[in-house]
Amino acid sequence: ALFERDQHSLVAKNVLRPRTGSGKTQDRAASGGLLIDTPSELLTLLNEPERCQWYVCYPRVRPAAHDAQIVHNGDVHSLDQQAVSEVATFGAYFSTESSAPRTDLVAGMGARTRQATPSSELARALGYGALSCVSAERQGAHC
């Protein structure tokens, strides 16, 4: 029903968010982990039940733009009402052998800021965003 009402307001995200093939910019194109955001791609996904089960569909988030200064490779970029930011969480799982339980050794959260226009030259150089602060803790939990 949401799709029929406004085909440009939804996106679908692979819940596994595979990163195989990602480079330093976290490009997920090679692994199939990109957002699906065009009406034709969404319609194709909705008509493929086997594939669709691995996606979550939700309204597109349009973050508020704000001022920011980003330092990248020694250059300072002033973004006047051209930056967006978000809080992100992360974890790193390690194991020494294939049968051993994976251990979450480091987990944390950070704030990252990027240029609001993803197609800009600076946005392409930064990848998803410039990490502005991080809080990390060593864990000992197994999964």
N, CA, C and O atoms as a GROMACS GRO file, in nm:
protein
  572
    1ALA      N    1   0.082  -0.119   0.000
    1ALA     CA    2   0.000   0.000   0.000
    1ALA      C    3   0.087   0.126   0.000
    1ALA      O    4   0.058   0.221  -0.073
    2LEU      N    5   0.194   0.127   0.082
    2LEU     CA    6   0.282   0.243   0.085
    2LEU      C    7   0.348   0.265  -0.051
    2LEU      O    8   0.361   0.378  -0.098
    3PHE      N    9   0.390   0.156  -0.113
    3PHE     CA   10   0.457   0.164  -0.242
    3PHE      C   11   0.363   0.222  -0.348
    3PHE      O   12   0.405   0.304  -0.429
    4GLU      N   13   0.239   0.180  -0.346
    4GLU     CA   14   0.142   0.230  -0.445
    4GLU      C   15   0.111   0.377  -0.424
    4GLU      O   16   0.083   0.450  -0.519
    5ARG      N   17   0.115   0.422  -0.298
    5ARG     CA   18   0.082   0.560  -0.266
    5ARG      C   19   0.193   0.657  -0.309
    5ARG      O   20   0.164   0.763  -0.365
    6ASP      N   21   0.319   0.621  -0.284
    6ASP     CA   22   0.431   0.708  -0.321
    6ASP      C   23   0.554   0.621  -0.346
    6ASP      O   24   0.624   0.582  -0.252
    7GLN      N   25   0.579   0.590  -0.472
    7GLN     CA   26   0.687   0.499  -0.508
    7GLN      C   27   0.826   0.555  -0.482
    7GLN      O   28   0.923   0.479  -0.484
    8HIS      N   29   0.839   0.684  -0.458
    8HIS     CA   30   0.971   0.744  -0.436
    8HIS      C   31   1.001   0.766  -0.287
    8HIS      O   32   1.105   0.822  -0.253
    9SER      N   33   0.912   0.722  -0.199
    9SER     CA   34   0.933   0.748  -0.056
    9SER      C   35   0.993   0.630   0.019
    9SER      O   36   1.022   0.642   0.138
   10LEU      N   37   1.012   0.516  -0.048
   10LEU     CA   38   1.062   0.397   0.020
   10LEU      C   39   1.199   0.354  -0.029
   10LEU      O   40   1.238   0.381  -0.143
   11VAL      N   41   1.272   0.287   0.060
   11VAL     CA   42   1.398   0.222   0.025
   11VAL      C   43   1.396   0.082   0.087
   11VAL      O   44   1.321   0.058   0.182
   12ALA      N   45   1.476  -0.008   0.035
   12ALA     CA   46   1.490  -0.142   0.091
   12ALA      C   47   1.637  -0.166   0.121
   12ALA      O   48   1.724  -0.134   0.040
   13LYS      N   49   1.664  -0.224   0.237
   13LYS     CA   50   1.801  -0.251   0.279
   13LYS      C   51   1.815  -0.401   0.304
   13LYS      O   52   1.730  -0.462   0.369
   14ASN      N   53   1.922  -0.458   0.254
   14ASN     CA   54   1.954  -0.597   0.278
   14ASN      C   55   1.990  -0.609   0.427
   14ASN      O   56   2.083  -0.543   0.473
   15VAL      N   57   1.916  -0.691   0.503
   15VAL     CA   58   1.939  -0.700   0.647
   15VAL      C   59   2.076  -0.758   0.680
   15VAL      O   60   2.127  -0.737   0.790
   16LEU      N   61   2.135  -0.831   0.587
   16LEU     CA   62   2.268  -0.886   0.610
   16LEU      C   63   2.377  -0.785   0.579
   16LEU      O   64   2.490  -0.799   0.626
   17ARG      N   65   2.345  -0.682   0.500
   17ARG     CA   66   2.438  -0.576   0.460
   17ARG      C   67   2.577  -0.630   0.428
   17ARG      O   68   2.675  -0.588   0.491
   18PRO      N   69   2.588  -0.722   0.332
   18PRO     CA   70   2.718  -0.782   0.302
   18PRO      C   71   2.821  -0.679   0.261
   18PRO      O   72   2.791  -0.584   0.187
   19ARG      N   73   2.942  -0.698   0.309
   19ARG     CA   74   3.050  -0.606   0.275
   19ARG      C   75   3.161  -0.673   0.196
   19ARG      O   76   3.265  -0.611   0.173
   20THR      N   77   3.142  -0.796   0.154
   20THR     CA   78   3.244  -0.863   0.075
   20THR      C   79   3.271  -0.779  -0.049
   20THR      O   80   3.179  -0.747  -0.124
   21GLY      N   81   3.394  -0.744  -0.070
   21GLY     CA   82   3.430  -0.663  -0.185
   21GLY      C   83   3.431  -0.514  -0.154
   21GLY      O   84   3.460  -0.433  -0.242
   22SER      N   85   3.398  -0.476  -0.028
   22SER     CA   86   3.399  -0.334   0.006
   22SER      C   87   3.541  -0.282   0.008
   22SER      O   88   3.635  -0.352   0.047
   23GLY      N   89   3.556  -0.161  -0.035
   23GLY     CA   90   3.684  -0.093  -0.026
   23GLY      C   91   3.682   0.000   0.094
   23GLY      O   92   3.597  -0.013   0.182
   24LYS      N   93   3.777   0.092   0.100
   24LYS     CA   94   3.785   0.182   0.214
   24LYS      C   95   3.664   0.274   0.221
   24LYS      O   96   3.638   0.334   0.326
   25THR      N   97   3.590   0.287   0.112
   25THR     CA   98   3.472   0.373   0.113
   25THR      C   99   3.344   0.294   0.143
   25THR      O  100   3.234   0.349   0.130
   26GLN      N  101   3.355   0.169   0.181
   26GLN     CA  102   3.242   0.082   0.215
   26GLN      C  103   3.144   0.066   0.100
   26GLN      O  104   3.023   0.053   0.122
   27ASP      N  105   3.195   0.067  -0.022
   27ASP     CA  106   3.110   0.048  -0.139
   27ASP      C  107   3.061  -0.095  -0.140
   27ASP      O  108   3.141  -0.188  -0.146
   28ARG      N  109   2.930  -0.114  -0.135
   28ARG     CA  110   2.874  -0.248  -0.130
   28ARG      C  111   2.823  -0.296  -0.266
   28ARG      O  112   2.751  -0.396  -0.272
   29ALA      N  113   2.860  -0.229  -0.372
   29ALA     CA  114   2.809  -0.265  -0.505
   29ALA      C  115   2.847  -0.408  -0.544
   29ALA      O  116   2.766  -0.480  -0.601
   30ALA      N  117   2.969  -0.449  -0.514
   30ALA     CA  118   3.017  -0.581  -0.556
   30ALA      C  119   2.950  -0.695  -0.478
   30ALA      O  120   2.948  -0.809  -0.525
   31SER      N  121   2.895  -0.665  -0.360
   31SER     CA  122   2.841  -0.771  -0.274
   31SER      C  123   2.689  -0.778  -0.270
   31SER      O  124   2.633  -0.866  -0.206
   32GLY      N  125   2.622  -0.686  -0.337
   32GLY     CA  126   2.476  -0.686  -0.334
   32GLY      C  127   2.418  -0.620  -0.211
   32GLY      O  128   2.301  -0.642  -0.180
   33GLY      N  129   2.496  -0.541  -0.141
   33GLY     CA  130   2.448  -0.479  -0.018
   33GLY      C  131   2.402  -0.335  -0.031
   33GLY      O  132   2.378  -0.268   0.070
   34LEU      N  133   2.391  -0.286  -0.154
   34LEU     CA  134   2.346  -0.147  -0.173
   34LEU      C  135   2.198  -0.132  -0.141
   34LEU      O  136   2.122  -0.229  -0.148
   35LEU      N  137   2.159  -0.011  -0.105
   35LEU     CA  138   2.017   0.018  -0.088
   35LEU      C  139   1.945   0.004  -0.221
   35LEU      O  140   2.002   0.034  -0.326
   36ILE      N  141   1.824  -0.041  -0.216
   36ILE     CA  142   1.739  -0.044  -0.335
   36ILE      C  143   1.645   0.075  -0.320
   36ILE      O  144   1.568   0.081  -0.225
   37ASP      N  145   1.652   0.168  -0.414
   37ASP     CA  146   1.576   0.291  -0.393
   37ASP      C  147   1.503   0.346  -0.514
   37ASP      O  148   1.443   0.453  -0.506
   38THR      N  149   1.505   0.276  -0.625
   38THR     CA  150   1.427   0.323  -0.740
   38THR      C  151   1.297   0.242  -0.747
   38THR      O  152   1.296   0.124  -0.710
   39PRO      N  153   1.189   0.303  -0.795
   39PRO     CA  154   1.062   0.230  -0.804
   39PRO      C  155   1.072   0.100  -0.881
   39PRO      O  156   1.012   0.000  -0.841
   40SER      N  157   1.145   0.098  -0.992
   40SER     CA  158   1.154  -0.026  -1.071
   40SER      C  159   1.229  -0.136  -0.996
   40SER      O  160   1.188  -0.252  -1.001
   41GLU      N  161   1.339  -0.100  -0.926
   41GLU     CA  162   1.413  -0.200  -0.848
   41GLU      C  163   1.331  -0.252  -0.730
   41GLU      O  164   1.334  -0.370  -0.699
   42LEU      N  165   1.256  -0.161  -0.665
   42LEU     CA  166   1.170  -0.202  -0.553
   42LEU      C  167   1.060  -0.297  -0.600
   42LEU      O  168   1.032  -0.397  -0.533
   43LEU      N  169   0.999  -0.267  -0.713
   43LEU     CA  170   0.894  -0.352  -0.766
   43LEU      C  171   0.948  -0.491  -0.801
   43LEU      O  172   0.883  -0.592  -0.775
   44THR      N  173   1.067  -0.495  -0.860
   44THR     CA  174   1.130  -0.623  -0.890
   44THR      C  175   1.155  -0.702  -0.762
   44THR      O  176   1.126  -0.822  -0.757
   45LEU      N  177   1.208  -0.636  -0.659
   45LEU     CA  178   1.233  -0.702  -0.531
   45LEU      C  179   1.104  -0.756  -0.470
   45LEU      O  180   1.101  -0.870  -0.422
   46LEU      N  181   0.998  -0.677  -0.472
   46LEU     CA  182   0.871  -0.719  -0.412
   46LEU      C  183   0.811  -0.840  -0.484
   46LEU      O  184   0.732  -0.914  -0.425
   47ASN      N  185   0.849  -0.861  -0.608
   47ASN     CA  186   0.798  -0.976  -0.685
   47ASN      C  187   0.891  -1.096  -0.680
   47ASN      O  188   0.870  -1.193  -0.754
   48GLU      N  189   0.994  -1.092  -0.595
   48GLU     CA  190   1.087  -1.204  -0.579
   48GLU      C  191   1.088  -1.248  -0.432
   48GLU      O  192   1.176  -1.206  -0.357
   49PRO      N  193   0.991  -1.332  -0.390
   49PRO     CA  194   0.977  -1.368  -0.248
   49PRO      C  195   1.104  -1.428  -0.186
   49PRO      O  196   1.134  -1.400  -0.070
   50GLU      N  197   1.177  -1.509  -0.261
   50GLU     CA  198   1.298  -1.570  -0.206
   50GLU      C  199   1.402  -1.464  -0.169
   50GLU      O  200   1.465  -1.472  -0.064
   51ARG      N  201   1.418  -1.366  -0.253
   51ARG     CA  202   1.514  -1.258  -0.229
   51ARG      C  203   1.458  -1.156  -0.132
   51ARG      O  204   1.531  -1.102  -0.049
   52CYS      N  205   1.330  -1.128  -0.141
   52CYS     CA  206   1.264  -1.025  -0.062
   52CYS      C  207   1.273  -1.053   0.089
   52CYS      O  208   1.274  -0.959   0.168
   53GLN      N  209   1.281  -1.179   0.128
   53GLN     CA  210   1.284  -1.214   0.270
   53GLN      C  211   1.407  -1.160   0.342
   53GLN      O  212   1.408  -1.154   0.465
   54TRP      N  213   1.511  -1.121   0.267
   54TRP     CA  214   1.634  -1.072   0.328
   54TRP      C  215   1.641  -0.919   0.330
   54TRP      O  216   1.746  -0.863   0.360
   55TYR      N  217   1.532  -0.853   0.299
   55TYR     CA  218   1.528  -0.707   0.294
   55TYR      C  219   1.424  -0.652   0.390
   55TYR      O  220   1.323  -0.716   0.418
   56VAL      N  221   1.449  -0.533   0.437
   56VAL     CA  222   1.351  -0.458   0.514
   56VAL      C  223   1.324  -0.330   0.434
   56VAL      O  224   1.416  -0.264   0.386
   57CYS      N  225   1.197  -0.298   0.421
   57CYS     CA  226   1.156  -0.181   0.344
   57CYS      C  227   1.107  -0.076   0.443
   57CYS      O  228   1.031  -0.108   0.535
   58TYR      N  229   1.150   0.049   0.425
   58TYR     CA  230   1.111   0.153   0.519
   58TYR      C  231   1.108   0.288   0.447
   58TYR      O  232   1.166   0.302   0.339
   59PRO      N  233   1.042   0.388   0.508
   59PRO     CA  234   1.039   0.521   0.446
   59PRO      C  235   1.180   0.580   0.437
   59PRO      O  236   1.260   0.566   0.528
   60ARG      N  237   1.206   0.646   0.327
   60ARG     CA  238   1.336   0.713   0.306
   60ARG      C  239   1.355   0.820   0.414
   60ARG      O  240   1.265   0.900   0.440
   61VAL      N  241   1.471   0.820   0.476
   61VAL     CA  242   1.505   0.919   0.578
   61VAL      C  243   1.576   1.034   0.508
   61VAL      O  244   1.673   1.013   0.435
   62ARG      N  245   1.529   1.153   0.530
   62ARG     CA  246   1.592   1.271   0.473
   62ARG      C  247   1.650   1.354   0.588
   62ARG      O  248   1.579   1.434   0.649
   63PRO      N  249   1.779   1.333   0.619
   63PRO     CA  250   1.839   1.402   0.734
   63PRO      C  251   1.847   1.553   0.713
   63PRO      O  252   1.857   1.602   0.601
   64ALA      N  253   1.843   1.625   0.824
   64ALA     CA  254   1.853   1.770   0.819
   64ALA      C  255   1.996   1.812   0.788
   64ALA      O  256   2.091   1.756   0.844
   65ALA      N  257   2.011   1.908   0.700
   65ALA     CA  258   2.145   1.960   0.666
   65ALA      C  259   2.190   2.060   0.772
   65ALA      O  260   2.109   2.128   0.834
   66HIS      N  261   2.322   2.065   0.792
   66HIS     CA  262   2.379   2.157   0.892
   66HIS      C  263   2.518   2.200   0.846
   66HIS      O  264   2.572   2.145   0.750
   67ASP      N  265   2.576   2.297   0.916
   67ASP     CA  266   2.712   2.342   0.889
   67ASP      C  267   2.811   2.240   0.948
   67ASP      O  268   2.782   2.177   1.049
   68ALA      N  269   2.926   2.226   0.885
   68ALA     CA  270   3.032   2.139   0.939
   68ALA      C  271   3.164   2.174   0.873
   68ALA      O  272   3.168   2.226   0.762
   69GLN      N  273   3.271   2.144   0.942
   69GLN     CA  274   3.405   2.149   0.884
   69GLN      C  275   3.460   2.007   0.886
   69GLN      O  276   3.461   1.941   0.990
   70ILE      N  277   3.504   1.961   0.771
   70ILE     CA  278   3.561   1.827   0.759
   70ILE      C  279   3.707   1.842   0.716
   70ILE      O  280   3.738   1.911   0.619
   71VAL      N  281   3.795   1.777   0.791
   71VAL     CA  282   3.937   1.776   0.757
   71VAL      C  283   3.966   1.641   0.691
   71VAL      O  284   3.946   1.536   0.750
   72HIS      N  285   4.013   1.648   0.567
   72HIS     CA  286   4.041   1.525   0.491
   72HIS      C  287   4.174   1.542   0.419
   72HIS      O  288   4.191   1.633   0.338
   73ASN      N  289   4.268   1.453   0.449
   73ASN     CA  290   4.403   1.459   0.390
   73ASN      C  291   4.467   1.595   0.409
   73ASN      O  292   4.536   1.646   0.320
   74GLY      N  293   4.445   1.655   0.527
   74GLY     CA  294   4.506   1.783   0.558
   74GLY      C  295   4.431   1.905   0.506
   74GLY      O  296   4.466   2.017   0.542
   75ASP      N  297   4.330   1.885   0.424
   75ASP     CA  298   4.250   1.996   0.371
   75ASP      C  299   4.125   2.015   0.456
   75ASP      O  300   4.062   1.917   0.497
   76VAL      N  301   4.090   2.140   0.482
   76VAL     CA  302   3.968   2.171   0.559
   76VAL      C  303   3.859   2.210   0.460
   76VAL      O  304   3.878   2.300   0.378
   77HIS      N  305   3.746   2.143   0.470
   77HIS     CA  306   3.631   2.170   0.384
   77HIS      C  307   3.519   2.226   0.470
   77HIS      O  308   3.469   2.157   0.559
   78SER      N  309   3.478   2.350   0.443
   78SER     CA  310   3.366   2.411   0.516
   78SER      C  311   3.238   2.383   0.439
   78SER      O  312   3.224   2.422   0.323
   79LEU      N  313   3.146   2.317   0.503
   79LEU     CA  314   3.019   2.281   0.441
   79LEU      C  315   2.908   2.364   0.506
   79LEU      O  316   2.862   2.332   0.616
   80ASP      N  317   2.868   2.471   0.438
   80ASP     CA  318   2.763   2.558   0.489
   80ASP      C  319   2.628   2.502   0.450
   80ASP      O  320   2.589   2.505   0.333
   81GLN      N  321   2.556   2.450   0.550
   81GLN     CA  322   2.426   2.386   0.528
   81GLN      C  323   2.432   2.277   0.421
   81GLN      O  324   2.334   2.253   0.350
   82GLN      N  325   2.549   2.211   0.410
   82GLN     CA  326   2.569   2.106   0.310
   82GLN      C  327   2.618   1.976   0.371
   82GLN      O  328   2.669   1.889   0.300
   83ALA      N  329   2.604   1.961   0.504
   83ALA     CA  330   2.649   1.839   0.572
   83ALA      C  331   2.531   1.768   0.638
   83ALA      O  332   2.434   1.832   0.678
   84VAL      N  333   2.541   1.637   0.650
   84VAL     CA  334   2.446   1.557   0.727
   84VAL      C  335   2.527   1.464   0.816
   84VAL      O  336   2.638   1.424   0.780
   85SER      N  337   2.472   1.429   0.931
   85SER     CA  338   2.544   1.345   1.027
   85SER      C  339   2.452   1.237   1.082
   85SER      O  340   2.330   1.247   1.076
   86GLU      N  341   2.514   1.134   1.137
   86GLU     CA  342   2.440   1.026   1.203
   86GLU      C  343   2.526   0.961   1.307
   86GLU      O  344   2.649   0.970   1.304
   87VAL      N  345   2.462   0.894   1.400
   87VAL     CA  346   2.532   0.812   1.499
   87VAL      C  347   2.532   0.670   1.445
   87VAL      O  348   2.430   0.622   1.396
   88ALA      N  349   2.645   0.604   1.454
   88ALA     CA  350   2.658   0.467   1.403
   88ALA      C  351   2.715   0.376   1.511
   88ALA      O  352   2.794   0.420   1.595
   89THR      N  353   2.675   0.251   1.510
   89THR     CA  354   2.733   0.152   1.599
   89THR      C  355   2.815   0.054   1.515
   89THR      O  356   2.790   0.037   1.396
   90PHE      N  357   2.911  -0.011   1.578
   90PHE     CA  358   2.994  -0.107   1.506
   90PHE      C  359   3.040  -0.216   1.600
   90PHE      O  360   3.038  -0.200   1.723
   91GLY      N  361   3.079  -0.326   1.543
   91GLY     CA  362   3.136  -0.437   1.619
   91GLY      C  363   3.234  -0.511   1.530
   91GLY      O  364   3.223  -0.508   1.408
   92ALA      N  365   3.330  -0.576   1.592
   92ALA     CA  366   3.427  -0.655   1.517
   92ALA      C  367   3.432  -0.794   1.577
   92ALA      O  368   3.465  -0.812   1.695
   93TYR      N  369   3.398  -0.893   1.496
   93TYR     CA  370   3.397  -1.032   1.543
   93TYR      C  371   3.522  -1.105   1.494
   93TYR      O  372   3.561  -1.090   1.378
   94PHE      N  373   3.583  -1.181   1.582
   94PHE     CA  374   3.703  -1.254   1.547
   94PHE      C  375   3.693  -1.398   1.595
   94PHE      O  376   3.631  -1.425   1.698
   95SER      N  377   3.751  -1.490   1.522
   95SER     CA  378   3.767  -1.627   1.570
   95SER      C  379   3.897  -1.682   1.512
   95SER      O  380   3.942  -1.638   1.406
   96THR      N  381   3.956  -1.777   1.582
   96THR     CA  382   4.085  -1.830   1.538
   96THR      C  383   4.069  -1.952   1.448
   96THR      O  384   4.159  -1.982   1.370
   97GLU      N  385   3.956  -2.021   1.457
   97GLU     CA  386   3.931  -2.135   1.371
   97GLU      C  387   3.784  -2.137   1.333
   97GLU      O  388   3.700  -2.077   1.401
   98SER      N  389   3.754  -2.206   1.226
   98SER     CA  390   3.617  -2.202   1.173
   98SER      C  391   3.513  -2.258   1.269
   98SER      O  392   3.398  -2.216   1.264
   99SER      N  393   3.551  -2.353   1.356
   99SER     CA  394   3.454  -2.411   1.447
   99SER      C  395   3.445  -2.336   1.580
   99SER      O  396   3.355  -2.363   1.659
  100ALA      N  397   3.534  -2.244   1.604
  100ALA     CA  398   3.534  -2.170   1.730
  100ALA      C  399   3.423  -2.064   1.730
  100ALA      O  400   3.389  -2.009   1.626
  101PRO      N  401   3.368  -2.038   1.849
  101PRO     CA  402   3.267  -1.932   1.853
  101PRO      C  403   3.330  -1.797   1.820
  101PRO      O  404   3.445  -1.770   1.856
  102ARG      N  405   3.254  -1.714   1.751
  102ARG     CA  406   3.304  -1.580   1.720
  102ARG      C  407   3.299  -1.496   1.846
  102ARG      O  408   3.203  -1.504   1.923
  103THR      N  409   3.401  -1.416   1.867
  103THR     CA  410   3.407  -1.330   1.985
  103THR      C  411   3.402  -1.185   1.940
  103THR      O  412   3.479  -1.142   1.854
  104ASP      N  413   3.311  -1.109   2.000
  104ASP     CA  414   3.299  -0.967   1.971
  104ASP      C  415   3.404  -0.896   2.057
  104ASP      O  416   3.381  -0.869   2.175
  105LEU      N  417   3.519  -0.866   1.995
  105LEU     CA  418   3.630  -0.809   2.071
  105LEU      C  419   3.620  -0.658   2.089
  105LEU      O  420   3.659  -0.605   2.193
  106VAL      N  421   3.570  -0.590   1.990
  106VAL     CA  422   3.562  -0.445   1.998
  106VAL      C  423   3.424  -0.402   1.949
  106VAL      O  424   3.380  -0.445   1.842
  107ALA      N  425   3.358  -0.320   2.025
  107ALA     CA  426   3.229  -0.265   1.984
  107ALA      C  427   3.223  -0.121   2.029
  107ALA      O  428   3.290  -0.081   2.125
  108GLY      N  429   3.144  -0.044   1.960
  108GLY     CA  430   3.136   0.096   2.001
  108GLY      C  431   3.038   0.173   1.916
  108GLY      O  432   2.956   0.116   1.844
  109MET      N  433   3.048   0.304   1.929
  109MET     CA  434   2.963   0.391   1.849
  109MET      C  435   3.043   0.513   1.809
  109MET      O  436   3.144   0.546   1.872
  110GLY      N  437   2.997   0.580   1.706
  110GLY     CA  438   3.065   0.699   1.659
  110GLY      C  439   2.968   0.788   1.586
  110GLY      O  440   2.858   0.747   1.550
  111ALA      N  441   3.009   0.911   1.565
  111ALA     CA  442   2.929   1.004   1.486
  111ALA      C  443   3.004   1.026   1.356
  111ALA      O  444   3.125   1.047   1.356
  112ARG      N  445   2.933   1.021   1.245
  112ARG     CA  446   2.999   1.046   1.117
  112ARG      C  447   2.921   1.151   1.040
  112ARG      O  448   2.799   1.160   1.046
  113THR      N  449   2.997   1.230   0.967
  113THR     CA  450   2.942   1.343   0.892
  113THR      C  451   2.986   1.331   0.748
  113THR      O  452   3.100   1.294   0.720
  114ARG      N  453   2.896   1.363   0.656
  114ARG     CA  454   2.929   1.358   0.514
  114ARG      C  455   2.861   1.476   0.444
  114ARG      O  456   2.773   1.541   0.498
  115GLN      N  457   2.905   1.499   0.324
  115GLN     CA  458   2.840   1.601   0.242
  115GLN      C  459   2.701   1.553   0.206
  115GLN      O  460   2.680   1.434   0.177
  116ALA      N  461   2.605   1.643   0.207
  116ALA     CA  462   2.465   1.607   0.183
  116ALA      C  463   2.441   1.555   0.042
  116ALA      O  464   2.346   1.481   0.019
  117THR      N  465   2.525   1.593  -0.053
  117THR     CA  466   2.509   1.549  -0.191
  117THR      C  467   2.605   1.434  -0.218
  117THR      O  468   2.724   1.457  -0.238
  118PRO      N  469   2.555   1.308  -0.220
  118PRO     CA  470   2.644   1.192  -0.235
  118PRO      C  471   2.723   1.190  -0.365
  118PRO      O  472   2.828   1.125  -0.372
  119SER      N  473   2.676   1.258  -0.468
  119SER     CA  474   2.745   1.254  -0.597
  119SER      C  475   2.859   1.355  -0.608
  119SER      O  476   2.928   1.358  -0.710
  120SER      N  477   2.881   1.437  -0.505
  120SER     CA  478   2.986   1.537  -0.512
  120SER      C  479   3.125   1.473  -0.505
  120SER      O  480   3.139   1.359  -0.460
  121GLU      N  481   3.226   1.546  -0.550
  121GLU     CA  482   3.363   1.494  -0.550
  121GLU      C  483   3.410   1.465  -0.408
  121GLU      O  484   3.474   1.362  -0.384
  122LEU      N  485   3.381   1.554  -0.313
  122LEU     CA  486   3.423   1.533  -0.174
  122LEU      C  487   3.353   1.410  -0.116
  122LEU      O  488   3.416   1.330  -0.048
  123ALA      N  489   3.225   1.394  -0.143
  123ALA     CA  490   3.151   1.279  -0.091
  123ALA      C  491   3.211   1.149  -0.145
  123ALA      O  492   3.222   1.051  -0.071
  124ARG      N  493   3.249   1.147  -0.271
  124ARG     CA  494   3.310   1.026  -0.328
  124ARG      C  495   3.445   0.998  -0.263
  124ARG      O  496   3.481   0.882  -0.243
  125ALA      N  497   3.521   1.102  -0.229
  125ALA     CA  498   3.652   1.084  -0.167
  125ALA      C  499   3.639   1.034  -0.023
  125ALA      O  500   3.720   0.952   0.022
  126LEU      N  501   3.537   1.081   0.049
  126LEU     CA  502   3.519   1.042   0.188
  126LEU      C  503   3.454   0.905   0.202
  126LEU      O  504   3.468   0.840   0.306
  127GLY      N  505   3.384   0.861   0.101
  127GLY     CA  506   3.305   0.740   0.116
  127GLY      C  507   3.180   0.775   0.194
  127GLY      O  508   3.116   0.876   0.166
  128TYR      N  509   3.145   0.693   0.292
  128TYR     CA  510   3.020   0.720   0.362
  128TYR      C  511   3.029   0.844   0.447
  128TYR      O  512   2.934   0.921   0.452
  129GLY      N  513   3.141   0.866   0.513
  129GLY     CA  514   3.149   0.984   0.597
  129GLY      C  515   3.279   0.994   0.672
  129GLY      O  516   3.354   0.897   0.684
  130ALA      N  517   3.303   1.112   0.723
  130ALA     CA  518   3.421   1.136   0.804
  130ALA      C  519   3.383   1.105   0.949
  130ALA      O  520   3.284   1.158   1.001
  131LEU      N  521   3.461   1.021   1.013
  131LEU     CA  522   3.434   0.986   1.151
  131LEU      C  523   3.477   1.102   1.238
  131LEU      O  524   3.594   1.142   1.237
  132SER      N  525   3.384   1.158   1.316
  132SER     CA  526   3.418   1.274   1.395
  132SER      C  527   3.444   1.241   1.541
  132SER      O  528   3.516   1.315   1.608
  133CYS      N  529   3.388   1.134   1.592
  133CYS     CA  530   3.419   1.091   1.728
  133CYS      C  531   3.384   0.945   1.743
  133CYS      O  532   3.292   0.895   1.677
  134VAL      N  533   3.457   0.877   1.830
  134VAL     CA  534   3.437   0.732   1.847
  134VAL      C  535   3.447   0.698   1.995
  134VAL      O  536   3.530   0.754   2.067
  135SER      N  537   3.364   0.606   2.038
  135SER     CA  538   3.375   0.548   2.171
  135SER      C  539   3.379   0.397   2.151
  135SER      O  540   3.282   0.338   2.104
  136ALA      N  541   3.490   0.334   2.186
  136ALA     CA  542   3.504   0.189   2.166
  136ALA      C  543   3.535   0.121   2.297
  136ALA      O  544   3.604   0.178   2.382
  137GLU      N  545   3.484  -0.001   2.315
  137GLU     CA  546   3.510  -0.078   2.435
  137GLU      C  547   3.543  -0.221   2.396
  137GLU      O  548   3.488  -0.275   2.300
  138ARG      N  549   3.632  -0.282   2.472
  138ARG     CA  550   3.663  -0.424   2.451
  138ARG      C  551   3.554  -0.505   2.517
  138ARG      O  552   3.511  -0.477   2.629
  139GLN      N  553   3.511  -0.607   2.445
  139GLN     CA  554   3.403  -0.693   2.493
  139GLN      C  555   3.458  -0.833   2.516
  139GLN      O  556   3.574  -0.860   2.485
  140GLY      N  557   3.377  -0.920   2.570
  140GLY     CA  558   3.416  -1.057   2.586
  140GLY      C  559   3.304  -1.153   2.554
  140GLY      O  560   3.312  -1.272   2.583
  141ALA      N  561   3.200  -1.100   2.494
  141ALA     CA  562   3.081  -1.181   2.467
  141ALA      C  563   3.104  -1.272   2.347
  141ALA      O  564   3.177  -1.237   2.254
  142HIS      N  565   3.040  -1.388   2.350
  142HIS     CA  566   3.046  -1.482   2.239
  142HIS      C  567   2.910  -1.486   2.171
  142HIS      O  568   2.807  -1.460   2.234
  143CYS      N  569   2.909  -1.519   2.042
  143CYS     CA  570   2.781  -1.536   1.974
  143CYS      C  571   2.785  -1.661   1.889
  143CYS      O  572   2.686  -1.694   1.823
   0.00000   0.00000   0.00000
